[in-house]
Amino acid sequence: MKTIKVVPAIIPKSFDELNDKIDIVSDFVDTIQIDISDGEFAENITWPYTEGDELPNHELPQSDTLKLELDLYANNPDEVIDAWIEAGVKTVILHLETIDNPSVLIADLKLRDIEIGISINPSTRSSILDQWIPEINFVQLMGNDKVGFHGVELDENVYDKIKELRKKYPKLEIAIDIGVNFETAPKLVKAGATKLISGSGIFKNKNIPEAIKKLENS
């Protein structure tokens, strides 16, 4: 059985919360996603915006030993990404709904050896991804248009989006974020997902190592 990549997602209200949650899962995974929201693209607002800052004011915890992904829900990603890279992120996920033309940003990130993911919401047509797929490392499909929150239900239309992408791009890494749990994970994998991103599905479980392992074996 092929093991699926599982990435815990953290939506931090403070640096301390980020640090604590990274500590909880760092022994069981090599990659962690940090969801950062300015409160505009997504209704939720996270650190460092909760402290009145746009930029991180700390080096990110365990950035020397973990692969930290930045999932940025912000309307000005090009203005803040540099600071996040300096703070320690190795992967940047760009939401196409927040960028008119990501070509310049993608080119810059590639020059800096940053892994790139492109993300869309369920309501966005998947064909918009076609021109960018040759330039990036993976696609991240959001499981619901209500981004930036944990515990949101999966939009059933996502299964068809995954199948459509898998048929067109057999070797593409397809990540799914939002609505990933023990019930949906096997169906997502069957549809063609290769990377499962989960927040509450992991952190609200009483046995976190077991939860991660169960998702990996979906």
For each residue, the residues with C-beta under 8 A, 3 or more apart:
1: 217
2:
3: 216 217
4: 185 189 193 194 195 196 215 216 217 218
5: 31 175 194 195 196 216
6: 29 195 196 197 198 202 212 215 216
7: 29 31 32 33 69 175 195 196 197 198
8: 21 25 29 32 33 197 198 199 202 203 212
9: 32 33 34 35 71 150 177 197 198 199 202
10: 17 18 21 22 32 33 34 35 199 203
11: 35 37 44 46 148 149 150 199
12: 15 17 18 21 34 35 36 46 47
13: 17 46 47 50
14: 17 18 47 50 51
15: 12 18 19 47 48 57 58
16: 19 20
17: 10 12 13 14 20 21 47
18: 10 12 14 15 21 22 34 47 60 61
19: 15 16 22 23 61
20: 16 17 23 24
21: 8 10 12 17 18 24 25 203
22: 10 18 19 25 26 32 61 62 66
23: 19 20 26 61
24: 20 21 203 208
25: 8 21 22 28 29 32 202 203 208 212
26: 22 23 29 32 62 65 66
27: 209
28: 25 208 209 212
29: 6 7 8 25 26 32 66 212
30: 66 67
31: 5 7 66 67 68 69 91
32: 7 8 9 10 22 25 26 29 66 67 68 69
33: 7 8 9 10 68 69 70 71 93 177 197
34: 9 10 12 18 60 68 69 70 71 89
35: 9 10 11 12 46 71 73 148 199
36: 12 46 47 48 49 70 71 72 73 74 84
37: 11 41 42 44 45 46 49 73 74 147 148
38: 41 45 49 54 73 74 75 76
39: 42 43 44 45 49
40: 74 75
41: 37 38 73 74 75 95 97 98 147 148
42: 37 39 73 147 148 149
43: 39 146 148 149
44: 11 37 39 73 148 149
45: 37 38 39 49 50
46: 11 12 13 35 36 37 49 50 148
47: 12 13 14 15 17 18 36 50 51
48: 15 36 51 53 54 55 56 57
49: 36 37 38 39 45 46 52 53 54
50: 13 14 45 46 47
51: 14 47 48 57
52: 49
53: 48 49 56 57
54: 38 48 49 79 80
55: 48 80 83 84
56: 48 53 60 83 84 87
57: 15 48 51 53
58: 15 87
59: 63 87 88
60: 18 34 56 63 68 87 88 89
61: 18 19 22 23
62: 22 26 65 66 68
63: 59 60 66 68 87 88 89 90
64: 88
65: 26 62
66: 22 26 29 30 31 32 62 63
67: 30 31 32 90 91
68: 31 32 33 34 60 62 63 88 89 90 91
69: 7 31 32 33 34 89 90 91 92 93 115 117
70: 33 34 36 81 84 89 91 92 93
71: 9 33 34 35 36 93 119 140 177
72: 36 77 80 81 84 92 93 94 95
73: 35 36 37 38 41 42 44 95 98 147 148
74: 36 37 38 40 41 77 80 98
75: 38 40 41 98
76: 38 79 80
77: 72 74 80 81 94 95 98 99 105
78: 81 99 104 105
79: 54 76
80: 54 55 72 74 76 77 83 84
81: 70 72 77 78 84 85 92 105 109
82: 85 86
83: 55 56 80 86 87
84: 36 55 56 70 72 80 81 87 89 92
85: 81 82 88 89 92 112 114
86: 82 83
87: 56 58 59 60 63 83 84
88: 59 60 63 64 68 85
89: 34 60 63 68 69 70 84 85 92 114
90: 63 67 68 69 114 115
91: 31 67 68 69 70 114 115 116 117 137
92: 69 70 72 81 84 85 89 109 114 115 116 117
93: 33 69 70 71 72 116 117 118 119 140
94: 72 77 98 99 102 105 106 116 117 118 119
95: 41 72 73 77 98 99 119 120 121 147
96: 99 102 118 119 120 124 128 129 132
97: 41 120 121 124
98: 41 73 74 75 77 94 95
99: 77 78 94 95 96 102 105
100:
101: 104
102: 94 96 99 105 106 118 132
103: 106 107 135
104: 78 101 107 108
105: 77 78 81 94 99 102 108 109
106: 94 102 103 109 110 116 132 135 136
107: 103 104 110 111 135
108: 104 105 111 112
109: 81 92 105 106 112 114 116
110: 106 107 113 114 116 135
111: 107 108
112: 85 108 109
113: 110
114: 85 89 90 91 92 109 110
115: 69 90 91 92 137 138
116: 91 92 93 94 106 109 110 135 136 137
117: 69 91 92 93 94 136 137 138 139 140 175
118: 93 94 96 102 129 132 133 136 138 139 140
119: 71 93 94 95 96 139 140 141 142 177
120: 95 96 97 124 126 128 129 139 141 142
121: 95 97 124 142 144 145 147
122: 141 142 143 144 145 155 157 158 161
123: 145
124: 96 97 120 121 128
125: 128
126: 120 129 141 161 164 165
127: 130
128: 96 120 124 125 131
129: 96 118 120 126 132 133 139 165
130: 127 133 168
131: 128
132: 96 102 106 118 129 135 136
133: 118 129 130 136 139 169 172
134:
135: 103 106 107 110 116 132
136: 106 116 117 118 132 133 139
137: 91 115 116 117 173
138: 115 117 118 172 173 174 175 195
139: 117 118 119 120 129 133 136 165 172 173 174 175
140: 71 93 117 118 119 175 176 177 195 197
141: 119 120 122 126 158 161 162 165 174 175 176 177 193
142: 119 120 121 122 145 147 158 177 178
143: 122 152 154 155 158 176 177 178 179 180 184
144: 121 122 147 152 153 154 155 178 179
145: 121 122 123 142 155
146: 43 149 152 178
147: 37 41 42 73 95 121 142 144 178
148: 11 35 37 41 42 43 44 46 73
149: 11 42 43 44 146 152
150: 9 11 199 200 203
151: 199 200 204
152: 143 144 146 149 178 179
153: 144 179
154: 143 144 158 178 179 180 184
155: 122 143 144 145 158 179
156: 159
157: 122 160 161
158: 122 141 142 143 154 155 161 162 176 179 188
159: 156 162 163 187 188 191
160: 157 163 164 191
161: 122 126 141 157 158 164 165
162: 141 158 159 165 166 174 176 188 191 192 193
163: 159 160 166 167 191 192
164: 126 160 161 167 168
165: 126 129 139 141 161 162 168 169 172 174 192
166: 162 163 169 170 172 174 191 192
167: 163 164 170
168: 130 164 165
169: 133 165 166 172
170: 166 167
171:
172: 133 138 139 165 166 169
173: 137 138 139 194 195
174: 138 139 141 162 165 166 192 193 194 195
175: 5 7 117 138 139 140 141 193 194 195 196 197
176: 140 141 143 158 162 179 180 188 193 195 196 197
177: 9 33 71 119 140 141 142 143 180 197
178: 142 143 144 146 147 152 154 197
179: 143 144 152 153 154 155 158 176 184
180: 143 154 176 177 184 185 188 196 197 198 201 215
181: 184 185 198 200 201
182: 185 201 211 214 215 218
183: 186 187
184: 143 154 179 180 181 187 188
185: 4 180 181 182 188 189 196 215 218
186: 183 189 190 218
187: 159 183 184 190 191
188: 158 159 162 176 180 184 185 191 193 196 218
189: 4 185 186 192 193 194 196 218
190: 186 187
191: 159 160 162 163 166 187 188
192: 162 163 165 166 174 189
193: 4 141 162 174 175 176 188 189 196
194: 4 5 173 174 175 189
195: 4 5 6 7 138 140 173 174 175 176
196: 4 5 6 7 175 176 180 185 188 189 193 215 218
197: 6 7 8 9 33 140 175 176 177 178 180
198: 6 7 8 9 180 181 201 202 215
199: 8 9 10 11 35 150 151 202 203
200: 150 151 181 203 204
201: 180 181 182 198 204 205 211 215
202: 6 8 9 25 198 199 205 208 211 212 215
203: 8 10 21 24 25 150 199 200 208
204: 151 200 201
205: 201 202 208 210 211
206:
207: 210 211
208: 24 25 28 202 203 205 211 212
209: 27 28 212 213
210: 205 207 213 214
211: 182 201 202 205 207 208 214 215
212: 6 8 25 28 29 202 208 209 215 216
213: 209 210 216 217
214: 182 210 211 217 218
215: 4 6 180 182 185 196 198 201 202 211 212 218
216: 3 4 5 6 212 213
217: 1 3 4 213 214
218: 4 182 185 186 188 189 196 214 215
